[in-house]
Amino acid sequence: EHLLGVSAMATGSGLGMALLGIAPFTPPNPFMVGLFLAVIQVRLAHIWMTRQMRAQVRRHVTELVQVEGSLHPDSGEALVVRVTSDGGLTRTLHLVAAGGGEKKPPFAEVASQATTFVFFDRGLGKSDVPEALLAVLASERVIQKEE
């Protein structure tokens, strides 16, 4: 985040220096309008880059905990898992067996294809119980609700 601030300051300084180069040949009012527009442009770019960076950080899962329920697929009870991500984001997912007319995708599909929202870095991360982690990530249950 600090690097984005430095980048915005450098860009703003560059635009300011460029505008100062034309200052002797420009009337004051159009010069101030140009300077104001340059400041707004840099600020909007800084906000956009910061939001993108925070969105990327929020999607990296740091912890997956089974809160309650059973991993056994025939169990009638809901499997409750808590997913904690880098940016302090915590999601509690209630996974249930898919009903007959369910249109929701299974959790295995969400975990593998929705990496924009939830990303499990299997190369970097580790598990104390790898079989249980793989069972949750391959679960055919659907997300009933999220807290």
Sequence and secondary structure as in RCSB ss.txt:
>XXXX:A:sequence
EHLLGVSAMATGSGLGMALLGIAPFTPPNPFMVGLFLAVIQVRLAHIWMTRQMRAQVRRHVTELVQVEGSLHPDS
GEALVVRVTSDGGLTRTLHLVAAGGGEKKPPFAEVASQATTFVFFDRGLGKSDVPEALLAVLASERVIQKEE
>XXXX:A:secstr
 HHHHHHHHHHHHHHHHHHHHHGGGS HHHHHHHHHHHHHHHHHHHHHHHHHHHHHHHHBEEEEEEEES S TT 
 S EEEEEEETTS EEEEEEE   TT  S BHHHHHHH TTT B  TTT   SSHHHHHHHHT   EEEEE 
